[in-house]
């Protein structure tokens, strides 16, 4: 009897600690700021920072964040996504694009062939995985490969599709789900267009969709991608924010798919 009571007491304490940690994680805020194109800066409540697909600002008319970040990743090696040295970072992640693995460097020490990378972001654990894909609908013949990045942090699951150029296979969908926040290209020409992006979003069934890689007024007239409007048509829940930042927490995600359109950093 005494042993049984001790066991029950241990289980109650363990469950209390587990529930408490889960609730604290679900309540943690993640601020997501769109810098333009496919570049987002995620700032955790702990102060940890993740930067996605930074661009060469000599070629792209957007800004990049100042100061150091903890993690930066580049989905593929094109100038508008691969400027990982432009912002100081402790961890650089470079998805293979053809295999579900990363290369990169951690504290300036190179590594390769990692299928999962975990990193402590000032007390908040983040875990990164990648799914291979193509930059076009001809198995990379036109524009090469693209590494989709999925990461979990603060009780949330994010998927950044990079320059995805095709619909996802059932295997890719299974690998990426579940998804809370989806960062998806919608401008077409170099990536999936609005119609295909809607199908990909439906397949992945996220709670929040952040459209990216579309035409804004600062891109040259000859830049051959569409603006965000065709993608927004037909959705019931579209939020147009008067800011480049959205703050979210796991405990307060919308019940159904919501499209959030952000201004880019520095936009009037």
C-alpha positions as CSV (number, residue, x, y, z in Angstrom):
1,X,0.0,0.0,0.0
2,X,2.8,2.4,0.9
3,X,4.6,1.7,-2.4
4,X,1.3,2.3,-4.3
5,X,0.7,5.6,-2.6
6,X,4.3,6.7,-3.3
7,X,3.8,5.7,-7.0
8,X,0.6,7.7,-7.2
9,X,2.1,10.7,-5.5
10,X,5.1,10.6,-8.0
11,X,2.7,10.4,-10.9
12,X,0.7,13.3,-9.7
13,X,3.8,15.4,-9.2
14,X,5.1,14.4,-12.6
15,X,1.8,15.3,-14.3
16,X,1.7,18.6,-12.5
17,X,5.2,19.5,-13.7
18,X,4.5,18.4,-17.3
19,X,1.2,20.3,-17.5
20,X,2.8,23.4,-16.0
21,X,5.7,23.3,-18.5
22,X,3.3,22.8,-21.4
23,X,1.1,25.7,-20.4
24,X,4.2,27.9,-20.0
25,X,5.4,26.9,-23.4
26,X,1.9,27.5,-25.0
27,X,1.8,31.0,-23.4
28,X,5.2,32.0,-24.7
29,X,5.0,34.7,-27.4
30,X,6.8,34.6,-30.8
31,X,7.0,37.8,-32.7
32,X,7.3,37.3,-36.5
33,X,8.5,40.2,-38.6
34,X,8.4,40.1,-42.4
35,X,11.4,41.9,-43.9
36,X,10.3,41.3,-47.5
37,X,10.5,38.5,-50.1
38,X,11.0,35.2,-48.0
39,X,12.8,36.8,-45.1
40,X,11.3,36.7,-41.6
41,X,12.8,37.4,-38.3
42,X,11.3,35.4,-35.4
43,X,12.0,36.7,-31.9
44,X,11.1,34.5,-29.0
45,X,10.0,35.7,-25.6
46,X,13.3,34.4,-24.3
47,X,15.1,36.8,-26.7
48,X,16.3,34.1,-29.1
49,X,16.1,35.0,-32.8
50,X,15.7,33.0,-36.0
51,X,16.2,34.5,-39.5
52,X,14.9,32.9,-42.7
53,X,16.2,33.3,-46.2
54,X,18.1,36.6,-46.0
55,X,18.8,38.3,-49.4
56,X,21.6,40.2,-50.9
57,X,20.5,43.8,-50.3
58,X,22.6,45.0,-53.3
59,X,20.1,43.2,-55.5
60,X,16.9,43.2,-53.4
61,X,15.4,46.5,-52.3
62,X,14.5,45.5,-48.8
63,X,16.4,45.8,-45.5
64,X,17.8,43.2,-43.2
65,X,17.8,43.2,-39.4
66,X,20.7,44.7,-37.6
67,X,22.6,42.9,-34.8
68,X,23.2,39.2,-34.2
69,X,20.7,36.4,-34.5
70,X,20.9,32.9,-33.0
71,X,19.9,30.9,-36.1
72,X,19.8,31.7,-39.8
73,X,18.8,29.3,-42.6
74,X,18.7,29.5,-46.4
75,X,16.4,27.3,-48.3
76,X,18.4,27.4,-51.5
77,X,21.5,29.0,-53.0
78,X,20.1,32.0,-54.9
79,X,21.0,35.6,-54.2
80,X,17.5,36.5,-53.0
81,X,17.6,33.8,-50.3
82,X,21.2,32.9,-49.4
83,X,22.9,35.9,-47.7
84,X,23.5,33.9,-44.5
85,X,26.7,35.9,-43.9
86,X,25.0,39.3,-44.0
87,X,23.7,39.0,-40.4
88,X,26.0,37.5,-37.7
89,X,24.6,34.2,-36.4
90,X,25.7,31.4,-34.1
91,X,24.0,28.6,-36.2
92,X,23.8,28.5,-40.0
93,X,21.5,25.9,-41.5
94,X,21.8,25.0,-45.2
95,X,19.2,22.3,-46.3
96,X,20.5,19.9,-48.9
97,X,17.3,20.3,-51.1
98,X,17.9,16.8,-52.5
99,X,18.1,14.9,-49.2
100,X,16.4,15.5,-45.9
101,X,19.6,16.8,-44.3
102,X,21.4,20.0,-43.3
103,X,24.9,21.2,-43.8
104,X,26.1,24.4,-42.1
105,X,28.1,25.6,-39.2
106,X,27.6,25.9,-35.4
107,X,29.9,28.5,-33.7
108,X,32.0,28.5,-36.9
109,X,32.5,24.7,-36.8
110,X,31.2,23.1,-40.0
111,X,28.9,20.1,-40.1
112,X,27.0,18.2,-42.8
113,X,24.5,15.3,-43.1
114,X,22.3,16.2,-40.1
115,X,18.7,15.2,-40.4
116,X,17.6,17.0,-37.2
117,X,19.3,20.0,-35.6
118,X,18.3,21.2,-32.1
119,X,19.5,24.4,-30.6
120,X,18.9,26.2,-27.3
121,X,17.6,29.7,-28.0
122,X,18.3,31.5,-24.7
123,X,16.5,28.8,-22.7
124,X,13.9,27.9,-25.4
125,X,14.6,24.7,-27.3
126,X,14.2,24.8,-31.1
127,X,14.3,21.7,-33.4
128,X,14.8,21.9,-37.2
129,X,14.2,19.4,-39.9
130,X,14.1,19.7,-43.7
131,X,12.2,18.1,-46.7
132,X,13.8,18.0,-50.2
133,X,11.8,19.7,-53.0
134,X,12.3,21.4,-56.3
135,X,12.4,25.0,-57.4
136,X,10.3,24.2,-60.5
137,X,7.8,21.7,-61.9
138,X,10.5,19.8,-63.9
139,X,12.3,18.2,-61.0
140,X,14.9,21.0,-60.7
141,X,15.8,21.1,-64.4
142,X,15.1,24.8,-64.6
143,X,16.1,26.2,-61.2
144,X,17.5,23.4,-59.1
145,X,16.5,22.1,-55.7
146,X,14.8,23.7,-52.7
147,X,15.0,22.7,-49.0
148,X,11.8,23.2,-47.1
149,X,12.5,23.9,-43.5
150,X,10.2,22.8,-40.6
151,X,11.0,23.9,-37.1
152,X,9.3,23.6,-33.7
153,X,9.7,26.2,-31.0
154,X,7.7,27.6,-28.1
155,X,4.9,25.0,-28.7
156,X,4.5,26.0,-32.3
157,X,5.4,24.3,-35.6
158,X,6.5,26.5,-38.5
159,X,7.0,25.5,-42.1
160,X,9.0,27.7,-44.5
161,X,8.5,26.5,-48.1
162,X,11.3,28.6,-49.6
163,X,11.0,28.8,-53.4
164,X,8.7,25.7,-53.8
165,X,7.9,25.2,-57.4
166,X,5.4,22.3,-57.4
167,X,2.6,20.7,-55.5
168,X,3.6,18.5,-52.6
169,X,3.6,14.8,-52.7
170,X,1.7,12.7,-50.1
171,X,5.1,11.8,-48.6
172,X,6.1,15.4,-48.3
173,X,2.8,16.4,-46.8
174,X,3.1,13.6,-44.2
175,X,6.6,14.7,-43.4
176,X,5.7,18.3,-42.8
177,X,2.4,18.0,-40.9
178,X,1.1,19.1,-38.5
179,X,1.7,22.8,-39.3
180,X,0.7,25.8,-37.2
181,X,2.3,28.6,-39.2
182,X,3.0,28.3,-43.0
183,X,5.2,30.7,-44.9
184,X,4.3,30.1,-48.5
185,X,5.4,31.7,-51.8
186,X,2.5,32.9,-53.9
187,X,3.9,35.2,-56.6
188,X,4.4,32.6,-59.3
189,X,6.9,32.5,-62.2
190,X,9.9,31.4,-60.0
191,X,7.7,29.5,-57.6
192,X,4.2,28.1,-57.3
193,X,1.5,30.7,-58.3
194,X,-1.6,31.7,-56.4
195,X,-3.7,28.7,-57.5
196,X,-1.0,26.1,-56.6
197,X,-0.3,27.9,-53.3
198,X,-3.9,27.6,-52.4
199,X,-3.7,23.8,-53.0
200,X,-0.5,23.5,-51.0
201,X,-2.1,25.4,-48.1
202,X,-5.1,23.2,-48.2
203,X,-2.9,20.1,-48.2
204,X,-0.9,21.2,-45.2
205,X,-3.9,22.6,-43.3
206,X,-2.0,25.2,-41.2
207,X,-3.7,27.5,-38.7
208,X,-2.0,30.7,-39.9
209,X,-0.7,31.3,-43.5
210,X,1.9,34.1,-44.2
211,X,2.1,34.7,-47.9
212,X,5.6,35.7,-49.2
213,X,7.7,36.0,-52.3
214,X,5.2,38.3,-54.2
215,X,5.4,41.6,-55.9
216,X,5.5,44.8,-53.9
217,X,5.9,48.4,-55.0
218,X,9.7,48.4,-54.3
219,X,10.4,45.6,-56.8
220,X,11.2,46.7,-60.3
221,X,8.4,46.7,-62.9
222,X,10.2,43.9,-64.8
223,X,10.4,41.5,-61.8
224,X,8.1,38.9,-63.2
225,X,6.0,37.8,-60.1
226,X,2.4,38.7,-59.2
227,X,1.2,40.6,-56.2
228,X,-0.6,39.0,-53.2
229,X,-4.2,39.7,-54.3
230,X,-4.8,36.6,-56.5
231,X,-3.8,34.4,-53.6
232,X,-6.2,36.1,-51.2
233,X,-9.3,35.6,-53.4
234,X,-11.8,33.1,-52.1
235,X,-10.6,33.0,-48.5
236,X,-13.1,33.9,-45.7
237,X,-10.5,34.9,-43.1
238,X,-7.9,37.4,-44.3
239,X,-6.2,39.8,-41.9
240,X,-4.4,42.7,-43.4
241,X,-2.0,44.0,-40.7
242,X,-0.9,47.7,-40.7
243,X,2.5,46.4,-39.4
244,X,5.3,44.1,-40.4
245,X,5.0,42.1,-37.2
246,X,2.5,39.6,-35.9
247,X,2.8,38.2,-32.3
248,X,1.4,34.7,-31.7
249,X,1.3,32.0,-29.0
250,X,0.4,28.4,-29.2
251,X,-2.5,28.8,-26.8
252,X,-4.2,31.5,-28.9
253,X,-4.0,30.1,-32.5
254,X,-7.1,30.6,-34.6
255,X,-9.5,27.7,-34.9
256,X,-9.5,27.7,-38.7
257,X,-7.1,28.7,-41.4
258,X,-6.4,32.4,-41.3
259,X,-4.3,34.4,-43.9
260,X,-2.3,37.2,-42.4
261,X,-0.8,39.8,-44.8
262,X,2.0,41.8,-43.3
263,X,3.7,44.9,-44.4
264,X,7.4,44.5,-45.1
265,X,9.8,46.0,-42.6
266,X,10.1,49.8,-43.3
267,X,7.0,50.0,-45.4
268,X,5.0,53.2,-44.8
